[in-house]
Amino acid sequence: MFISTLIFAQRRQAVSLSTGSIAALLFAAGTTLFALSTVQAQQPAAPAAPKAPDAAQMQKSSPALAPPGAATAPPPTWQQGRSAEQANSPLHPLAPILTGRTAKELPLDKLKVPAGFKVEVWVDGVPEARSLALGDKGTVFAGNRNLSDVYAIVDKGGKREVKKIIKGLASPNGVLFNKGTLYVAEKNRIVRYDGIEDKLDNPPAPKVVIDGLPEQCCHFWKVMTLGPDGKIYFNIGAPGNIVMPSYIQAAIVRVNPSTGKMEDYVRGVRQSVGMAFNPKTKQLWFTANNRDWLSEDGPSDILGVVKHQGEHFGYPYCHQGDTPDPEYGKYRSCSEFTPPALKLGAHMAPLGMRFYTGKMFPAEYQNTMFIAQHGSWNKSVKQGYNVINVSLDASGKPKSKPFLEGFLTDPKADPPMWGRPVDVQELRDGSLLVSDDYNGVIYRISYKK
């Protein structure tokens, strides 16, 4: 989903706005204009002469009457790549409630977890909570994609306090904590804040780790993970739904935080929004969202594993390991590329993931993966909006099963859900946090025999 879709999608959703939030005002522009026009329609006014349509309006309503060469408004970026069969599809991305909702407004009784587990709201009031990171002193950091702030959640005697610690960044989606330093990934750079947990009320000035990353309209948000080699691994997405990327796009790359030197790691990954290293094998596993508008039932989003640097996972030539792209796959074979470790389903939007290493959950969950699935929009009957658990057998083959469900209420409604999981983060006590950007809420899942 792209920022430009928010106004489009907002016309289908009612959102309560907080004054002073520029991002929220932009987000609600369509609703505001509608309200103003309604008020004006109720006021008596002198008849006005009909206004002649401009060239763009004529081109849209009656192409034959439009002046030659008349300009037309370009379609939104999320419509790029639509097939002829889906040219008039009403499907559209789903916008988050940027002002958030309180725990009291949420139907928590609909959530389901396996026997022995408990899910509850850990904290609300974290607008568009996306990627999560845990500090050495227990501080939980949260980034966001459509806003510009980074939040810190501090636990004080069982009560959580939400602090807006950093403002004015460019889509600070990715957050990573290591040895007292908070790393934040923006659109085109990664910055660091040293000693941040001791300075939450007065954060230090950021230091640039790497700058000059591609400026692009689409898939610009980033996630990060720390490798066993001490390097930061992060994604650079494809600059569109289905396009030919440059050498640095549709890739997972890594940077040395001490030197700022970046290098390629793997390519052919359309957009990875979650990655983590297996604590046993030290291999990088990642989620990836595959292309839209090929069909409602494909291709599948994937879970991938990197066996060695330099692998290519197929985009834009091949999807899900076995489906050539109608345009870019004409002259390449899927056999040239690394197939996914697991197909997760069409338009599931798998995002954040972690390997579980805590002691609270039963032994069967040790070293398994938890993956947050944001849910589909590019599908008439929606699916996803959950958290799954993926385990590996003795040969390393993955198998998934449901873990947290209940956000999806009506697969054919608009919107079809009341919440959208984004990321997962293990706490020191072994419980698991799940962020929900739709409501600005973070949930906690615990276990007791």
PAMAR-217873 format. One record per residue (C-alpha): residue in one letter; chain; residue number from 1; x, z, y. Coordinates in steps of 0.1 Angstrom, whole numbers, plus 5000, padded with zeros to 4 digits. Each point is the difference from the previous one (the first is absolute). Last residue first. Example, Ala and Ser with C-alpha at 12.3 -4.5 7.8 and 13.67 -1.06 7.14 Angstrom:
<sites>
SITE   res   chain     n     px     pz     py
SITE     S       A     2   5137   5071   4989
SITE     A       A     1   4986   5007   4966
</sites>
This chain:
<sites>
SITE   res   chain     n     px     pz     py
SITE     K       A   449   4998   5320   4760
SITE     K       A   448   5005   4995   5038
SITE     Y       A   447   5008   4968   5017
SITE     S       A   446   5003   4989   5037
SITE     I       A   445   4990   4970   5019
SITE     R       A   444   5003   5002   5038
SITE     Y       A   443   4982   4976   5024
SITE     I       A   442   5013   4987   5033
SITE     V       A   441   4975   4987   5026
SITE     G       A   440   4999   4975   5028
SITE     N       A   439   4967   4986   4987
SITE     Y       A   438   5009   4964   4991
SITE     D       A   437   5037   5008   4999
SITE     D       A   436   4996   5022   4969
SITE     S       A   435   5032   5018   4989
SITE     V       A   434   5004   5015   4965
SITE     L       A   433   5020   5032   4995
SITE     L       A   432   5010   5012   4965
SITE     S       A   431   5006   5035   4988
SITE     G       A   430   5034   5009   4984
SITE     D       A   429   5006   5031   5021
SITE     R       A   428   5026   4981   5020
SITE     L       A   427   4975   4974   5011
SITE     E       A   426   4997   4965   4984
SITE     Q       A   425   4991   4972   5023
SITE     V       A   424   4975   4972   4995
SITE     D       A   423   4991   4971   5023
SITE     V       A   422   4971   4979   5012
SITE     P       A   421   4967   5011   4985
SITE     R       A   420   4969   4985   5017
SITE     G       A   419   4968   5020   5008
SITE     W       A   418   4962   4996   5003
SITE     M       A   417   4997   4968   4980
SITE     P       A   416   4981   4967   4998
SITE     P       A   415   5001   4992   5037
SITE     D       A   414   4981   4977   4999
SITE     A       A   413   4981   5004   4967
SITE     K       A   412   5006   4981   4968
SITE     P       A   411   5023   5025   4982
SITE     D       A   410   4977   5030   5010
SITE     T       A   409   5016   5034   5001
SITE     L       A   408   5037   4996   4996
SITE     F       A   407   5018   5032   5010
SITE     G       A   406   4992   5016   4966
SITE     E       A   405   5033   4998   4980
SITE     L       A   404   5033   5019   4996
SITE     F       A   403   5019   4996   4967
SITE     P       A   402   4990   4967   4983
SITE     K       A   401   5024   4987   4972
SITE     S       A   400   5030   4977   5000
SITE     K       A   399   5024   4989   4974
SITE     P       A   398   5036   4989   5006
SITE     K       A   397   5025   4987   4974
SITE     G       A   396   5034   5018   5001
SITE     S       A   395   5007   4997   4963
SITE     A       A   394   4992   5037   4994
SITE     D       A   393   4967   4997   5019
SITE     L       A   392   4997   5001   5037
SITE     S       A   391   4972   5017   5019
SITE     V       A   390   4979   4988   5029
SITE     N       A   389   4975   5023   5017
SITE     I       A   388   4974   4985   5023
SITE     V       A   387   4987   5011   5035
SITE     N       A   386   4968   4984   5012
SITE     Y       A   385   4984   4976   5025
SITE     G       A   384   5001   4972   4974
SITE     Q       A   383   4972   4975   4996
SITE     K       A   382   4977   4980   5022
SITE     V       A   381   4974   4975   4987
SITE     S       A   380   5001   4972   5026
SITE     K       A   379   5038   5000   5000
SITE     N       A   378   5026   4996   5028
SITE     W       A   377   4994   5036   5012
SITE     S       A   376   5016   5019   4971
SITE     G       A   375   5011   5036   4996
SITE     H       A   374   5028   5021   5015
SITE     Q       A   373   5014   5008   4966
SITE     A       A   372   5023   5031   5000
SITE     I       A   371   5025   5000   4971
SITE     F       A   370   5012   5031   4980
SITE     M       A   369   5029   4992   4977
SITE     T       A   368   5010   5019   4969
SITE     N       A   367   5032   5021   4998
SITE     Q       A   366   4981   5031   4987
SITE     Y       A   365   4963   4993   4998
SITE     E       A   364   4997   5007   4963
SITE     A       A   363   5016   5035   5006
SITE     P       A   362   4969   5013   5018
SITE     F       A   361   5001   5002   5038
SITE     M       A   360   5015   5029   5018
SITE     K       A   359   5037   4993   4991
SITE     G       A   358   5009   4972   5024
SITE     T       A   357   5019   4968   4993
SITE     Y       A   356   4972   4974   5007
SITE     F       A   355   5013   4965   5008
SITE     R       A   354   4985   4989   5033
SITE     M       A   353   4978   4971   5013
SITE     G       A   352   4985   4988   5032
SITE     L       A   351   4980   4967   5002
SITE     P       A   350   4980   4982   4973
SITE     A       A   349   4977   4975   5018
SITE     M       A   348   4975   4996   4971
SITE     H       A   347   4995   4963   5010
SITE     A       A   346   5000   4988   4964
SITE     G       A   345   5011   5025   4973
SITE     L       A   344   5030   5022   4993
SITE     K       A   343   5022   4976   4981
SITE     L       A   342   5029   5019   4985
SITE     A       A   341   5038   4994   4997
SITE     P       A   340   4997   4969   5021
SITE     P       A   339   5018   4968   4991
SITE     T       A   338   5035   4992   5012
SITE     F       A   337   5002   4963   5011
SITE     E       A   336   5011   4967   4986
SITE     S       A   335   4974   5000   4973
SITE     C       A   334   4973   4996   5027
SITE     S       A   333   5012   4964   5004
SITE     R       A   332   5007   4984   5034
SITE     Y       A   331   4990   4966   5014
SITE     K       A   330   4963   5004   5004
SITE     G       A   329   5000   5037   5006
SITE     Y       A   328   5000   4999   5038
SITE     E       A   327   4966   4984   5004
SITE     P       A   326   4977   5011   4971
SITE     D       A   325   5021   5031   4994
SITE     P       A   324   5011   5002   4964
SITE     T       A   323   4984   5028   4980
SITE     D       A   322   5021   5017   4972
SITE     G       A   321   5021   5028   5015
SITE     Q       A   320   4972   5016   5021
SITE     H       A   319   5004   4972   5026
SITE     C       A   318   5024   4970   5000
SITE     Y       A   317   5015   4979   5027
SITE     P       A   316   4996   5022   5031
SITE     Y       A   315   5010   5026   4986
SITE     G       A   314   5017   5000   4966
SITE     F       A   313   5016   5033   4993
SITE     H       A   312   5036   4990   5007
SITE     E       A   311   5028   5022   4987
SITE     G       A   310   5032   5004   5020
SITE     Q       A   309   5008   5036   4992
SITE     H       A   308   4993   5010   4964
SITE     K       A   307   4972   5013   4978
SITE     V       A   306   4975   5004   5028
SITE     V       A   305   4966   5013   4989
SITE     G       A   304   4967   4986   5012
SITE     L       A   303   4964   5013   5002
SITE     I       A   302   4977   4971   5009
SITE     D       A   301   4970   4987   5019
SITE     S       A   300   4981   4975   4979
SITE     P       A   299   4994   4965   5010
SITE     G       A   298   4971   4998   4998
SITE     D       A   297   4964   5008   4995
SITE     E       A   296   4986   4992   5035
SITE     S       A   295   5020   4968   5000
SITE     L       A   294   5031   4986   5017
SITE     W       A   293   4988   5016   5032
SITE     D       A   292   5025   5028   5002
SITE     R       A   291   5036   5002   4988
SITE     N       A   290   5015   5029   4980
SITE     N       A   289   5005   5036   5011
SITE     A       A   288   5031   5015   4985
SITE     T       A   287   5008   5034   4985
SITE     F       A   286   5036   5010   4993
SITE     W       A   285   5023   5015   4974
SITE     L       A   284   5037   5003   5006
SITE     Q       A   283   5022   5009   4970
SITE     K       A   282   5018   5034   4999
SITE     T       A   281   4992   5001   4962
SITE     K       A   280   4991   5037   5000
SITE     P       A   279   4987   5008   5035
SITE     N       A   278   4983   4966   5002
SITE     F       A   277   5005   4989   5036
SITE     A       A   276   4970   4996   5023
SITE     M       A   275   4982   4972   5019
SITE     G       A   274   4967   4995   5018
SITE     V       A   273   4986   4975   5025
SITE     S       A   272   5017   4969   4985
SITE     Q       A   271   4989   4968   5016
SITE     R       A   270   5005   4965   4987
SITE     V       A   269   5030   5009   4977
SITE     G       A   268   5019   4969   4993
SITE     R       A   267   5034   5016   5007
SITE     V       A   266   5022   5028   4988
SITE     Y       A   265   5028   5021   5015
SITE     D       A   264   5013   4982   5031
SITE     E       A   263   5024   5019   5022
SITE     M       A   262   5000   5021   5031
SITE     K       A   261   5029   5017   5018
SITE     G       A   260   4988   5028   5024
SITE     T       A   259   5032   5019   4993
SITE     S       A   258   4989   5035   4991
SITE     P       A   257   4964   4991   4990
SITE     N       A   256   5013   4973   4975
SITE     V       A   255   4972   4975   4999
SITE     R       A   254   4979   4986   4972
SITE     V       A   253   4978   4970   4995
SITE     I       A   252   4967   4993   4982
SITE     A       A   251   4988   4965   5007
SITE     A       A   250   4972   4977   5012
SITE     Q       A   249   5022   4993   5031
SITE     I       A   248   5037   4999   5005
SITE     Y       A   247   5007   4965   4988
SITE     S       A   246   4970   4987   5019
SITE     P       A   245   4966   5000   4985
SITE     M       A   244   4979   4969   4989
SITE     V       A   243   4964   5009   5006
SITE     I       A   242   4971   5015   4981
SITE     N       A   241   4984   5030   5018
SITE     G       A   240   5023   5001   5029
SITE     P       A   239   5035   5011   5012
SITE     A       A   238   5010   5012   4965
SITE     G       A   237   5010   5037   5000
SITE     I       A   236   5033   5017   5007
SITE     N       A   235   5002   5030   4977
SITE     F       A   234   5022   5030   4999
SITE     Y       A   233   5029   5016   4981
SITE     I       A   232   5021   5026   5018
SITE     K       A   231   5035   5005   4986
SITE     G       A   230   5013   5032   4984
SITE     D       A   229   5011   4982   4968
SITE     P       A   228   4973   5018   4981
SITE     G       A   227   4975   4982   5023
SITE     L       A   226   4979   5015   5027
SITE     T       A   225   4966   4985   5005
SITE     M       A   224   4984   4982   5029
SITE     V       A   223   4967   4984   5010
SITE     K       A   222   4994   4973   5027
SITE     W       A   221   4973   4985   5021
SITE     F       A   220   5006   4964   5011
SITE     H       A   219   4978   4984   4974
SITE     C       A   218   4987   4975   5026
SITE     C       A   217   5007   4990   5035
SITE     Q       A   216   5038   4999   4998
SITE     E       A   215   5030   5013   5019
SITE     P       A   214   5028   5000   4974
SITE     L       A   213   5024   5030   4999
SITE     G       A   212   5021   5002   5031
SITE     D       A   211   5009   5037   4997
SITE     I       A   210   5017   5022   4974
SITE     V       A   209   5008   5037   4999
SITE     V       A   208   4991   5007   5036
SITE     K       A   207   5003   5036   5012
SITE     P       A   206   4968   5016   5013
SITE     A       A   205   5001   5026   5027
SITE     P       A   204   4995   5035   4987
SITE     P       A   203   4966   5015   4994
SITE     N       A   202   4987   5028   5023
SITE     D       A   201   4971   5018   4983
SITE     L       A   200   5011   4989   4965
SITE     K       A   199   5037   5010   5008
SITE     D       A   198   5012   5020   4970
SITE     E       A   197   4983   4976   4976
SITE     I       A   196   5015   4970   5018
SITE     G       A   195   5037   5008   4994
SITE     D       A   194   5008   4963   5004
SITE     Y       A   193   4974   4975   5010
SITE     R       A   192   5007   4965   4987
SITE     V       A   191   4989   4965   5009
SITE     I       A   190   4991   4969   4979
SITE     R       A   189   4993   4967   5018
SITE     N       A   188   4977   4970   5004
SITE     K       A   187   4965   5013   4993
SITE     E       A   186   5009   5037   4998
SITE     A       A   185   5016   5019   4972
SITE     V       A   184   5005   5037   5007
SITE     Y       A   183   5028   5020   4985
SITE     L       A   182   4999   5038   5002
SITE     T       A   181   5033   5018   4996
SITE     G       A   180   5006   5035   4985
SITE     K       A   179   5017   4988   4969
SITE     N       A   178   4975   4972   4992
SITE     F       A   177   4965   4992   5013
SITE     L       A   176   4983   4966   4999
SITE     V       A   175   4971   4987   5021
SITE     G       A   174   4986   4965   5000
SITE     N       A   173   4969   4990   5021
SITE     P       A   172   5015   5004   5035
SITE     S       A   171   4980   4971   5015
SITE     A       A   170   5020   4995   5032
SITE     L       A   169   5008   5035   5013
SITE     G       A   168   4985   5016   5030
SITE     K       A   167   4998   5036   4989
SITE     I       A   166   5019   5024   4978
SITE     I       A   165   4991   5036   4991
SITE     K       A   164   4962   5000   4998
SITE     K       A   163   4996   5034   4983
SITE     V       A   162   4974   5008   4974
SITE     E       A   161   4998   5037   4990
SITE     R       A   160   4991   5009   4965
SITE     K       A   159   4987   5035   4990
SITE     G       A   158   5013   5017   4969
SITE     G       A   157   5022   5024   5020
SITE     K       A   156   5013   4973   5022
SITE     D       A   155   5004   4966   4983
SITE     V       A   154   5014   4974   5024
SITE     I       A   153   4987   4965   5001
SITE     A       A   152   5022   4976   5021
SITE     Y       A   151   4986   4968   5015
SITE     V       A   150   5016   4967   5010
SITE     D       A   149   4983   4979   5027
SITE     S       A   148   4995   4964   5010
SITE     L       A   147   4966   4989   4985
SITE     N       A   146   4991   4971   4977
SITE     R       A   145   5025   5009   4972
SITE     N       A   144   5003   5037   4997
SITE     G       A   143   5026   5026   4991
SITE     A       A   142   4997   5035   4985
SITE     F       A   141   5026   5028   4997
SITE     V       A   140   4995   5030   4978
SITE     T       A   139   5021   5030   5010
SITE     G       A   138   5010   5021   4970
SITE     K       A   137   5034   5012   5012
SITE     D       A   136   5020   4972   4984
SITE     G       A   135   4975   4974   5014
SITE     L       A   134   4974   4981   4980
SITE     A       A   133   4991   4964   5008
SITE     L       A   132   4966   4982   5002
SITE     S       A   131   4990   4964   5007
SITE     R       A   130   4965   4994   5014
SITE     A       A   129   4979   5025   5020
SITE     E       A   128   4977   4979   5023
SITE     P       A   127   4995   5029   5024
SITE     V       A   126   5011   5034   4985
SITE     G       A   125   4971   5023   5009
SITE     D       A   124   4994   5012   4965
SITE     V       A   123   5021   5022   4977
SITE     W       A   122   5002   5010   4964
SITE     V       A   121   4965   4986   4991
SITE     E       A   120   4994   5009   4964
SITE     V       A   119   5006   4987   4965
SITE     K       A   118   5001   5022   4969
SITE     F       A   117   5015   4991   4966
SITE     G       A   116   4992   5018   4967
SITE     A       A   115   4980   4971   4986
SITE     P       A   114   5009   4967   5015
SITE     V       A   113   4992   4992   5037
SITE     K       A   112   4967   4989   5016
SITE     L       A   111   4990   4998   5036
SITE     K       A   110   4963   4997   5009
SITE     D       A   109   4997   5037   5009
SITE     L       A   108   5024   4993   5029
SITE     P       A   107   4972   4983   5019
SITE     L       A   106   5020   5001   5033
SITE     E       A   105   4986   5011   5034
SITE     K       A   104   5010   5036   4996
SITE     A       A   103   5037   4989   4995
SITE     T       A   102   5000   4985   5035
SITE     R       A   101   5001   4963   5007
SITE     G       A   100   5026   4978   5015
SITE     T       A    99   5003   4985   5035
SITE     L       A    98   5015   4969   4986
SITE     I       A    97   4971   4995   4976
SITE     P       A    96   5017   4974   4978
SITE     A       A    95   4991   4963   5001
SITE     L       A    94   4990   4980   4969
SITE     P       A    93   5013   4965   4996
SITE     H       A    92   4974   4971   4998
SITE     L       A    91   4979   4983   4974
SITE     P       A    90   4972   4977   5015
SITE     S       A    89   5014   4970   4982
SITE     N       A    88   4995   4967   5018
SITE     A       A    87   5033   4984   4989
SITE     Q       A    86   5000   5017   4966
SITE     E       A    85   4995   4969   4979
SITE     A       A    84   5023   4979   5022
SITE     S       A    83   5027   5026   4994
SITE     R       A    82   5010   5025   5027
SITE     G       A    81   5037   5001   5008
SITE     Q       A    80   4999   5016   5034
SITE     Q       A    79   4968   5020   5005
SITE     W       A    78   5019   5033   5007
SITE     T       A    77   5017   4983   5030
SITE     P       A    76   4968   4998   5019
SITE     P       A    75   4988   4964   5005
SITE     P       A    74   5014   4981   5031
SITE     A       A    73   4976   4996   5029
SITE     T       A    72   4993   4963   5006
SITE     A       A    71   5016   4979   5027
SITE     A       A    70   4983   4967   5010
SITE     G       A    69   5021   4970   4992
SITE     P       A    68   4971   4976   5006
SITE     P       A    67   4971   5017   5018
SITE     A       A    66   4976   5018   4977
SITE     L       A    65   4967   4982   4993
SITE     A       A    64   5009   4990   4964
SITE     P       A    63   5012   5035   4992
SITE     S       A    62   4966   5016   5007
SITE     S       A    61   5000   5037   4996
SITE     K       A    60   5038   5008   4998
SITE     Q       A    59   5012   4971   5021
SITE     M       A    58   4974   5007   5026
SITE     Q       A    57   5010   5036   5002
SITE     A       A    56   5037   4991   5003
SITE     A       A    55   4992   4975   5028
SITE     D       A    54   4981   5025   5021
SITE     P       A    53   4962   5004   4998
SITE     A       A    52   4981   4994   5033
SITE     K       A    51   4985   5032   5014
SITE     P       A    50   4963   5001   5003
SITE     A       A    49   4989   5007   5036
SITE     A       A    48   4992   5036   5005
SITE     P       A    47   4966   5017   5002
SITE     A       A    46   5001   5031   5022
SITE     A       A    45   5006   5032   4981
SITE     P       A    44   4981   5029   4986
SITE     Q       A    43   5022   5023   4979
SITE     Q       A    42   4995   5003   4962
SITE     A       A    41   5022   4970   4993
SITE     Q       A    40   5028   5017   5019
SITE     V       A    39   4999   5029   4977
SITE     T       A    38   5001   4978   4969
SITE     S       A    37   5030   4980   5014
SITE     L       A    36   5019   5032   5005
SITE     A       A    35   4994   5012   4965
SITE     F       A    34   5011   4966   4985
SITE     L       A    33   5032   5001   5022
SITE     T       A    32   5008   5035   4987
SITE     T       A    31   4995   4991   4964
SITE     G       A    30   5023   4970   5002
SITE     A       A    29   5027   5020   5018
SITE     A       A    28   5000   5028   4975
SITE     F       A    27   5035   4995   4988
SITE     L       A    26   5013   4995   5035
SITE     L       A    25   4985   5033   5010
SITE     A       A    24   5014   5017   4968
SITE     A       A    23   5035   4987   5009
SITE     I       A    22   4996   5012   5036
SITE     S       A    21   4991   5035   4989
SITE     G       A    20   4992   5019   5032
SITE     T       A    19   4964   5006   4991
SITE     S       A    18   4993   5006   4963
SITE     L       A    17   4979   4974   4982
SITE     S       A    16   4973   5003   4974
SITE     V       A    15   5000   4970   4977
SITE     A       A    14   4971   4980   4988
SITE     Q       A    13   5010   4971   4977
SITE     R       A    12   4991   4964   4997
SITE     R       A    11   5011   4989   5035
SITE     Q       A    10   5032   5020   4994
SITE     A       A     9   5011   4975   4974
SITE     F       A     8   5006   4973   5025
SITE     I       A     7   5016   5023   5025
SITE     L       A     6   5023   5014   4972
SITE     T       A     5   5010   4966   4986
SITE     S       A     4   5026   4994   5026
SITE     I       A     3   5020   5030   4988
SITE     F       A     2   5005   4983   4966
SITE     M       A     1   4987   5009   4966
</sites>
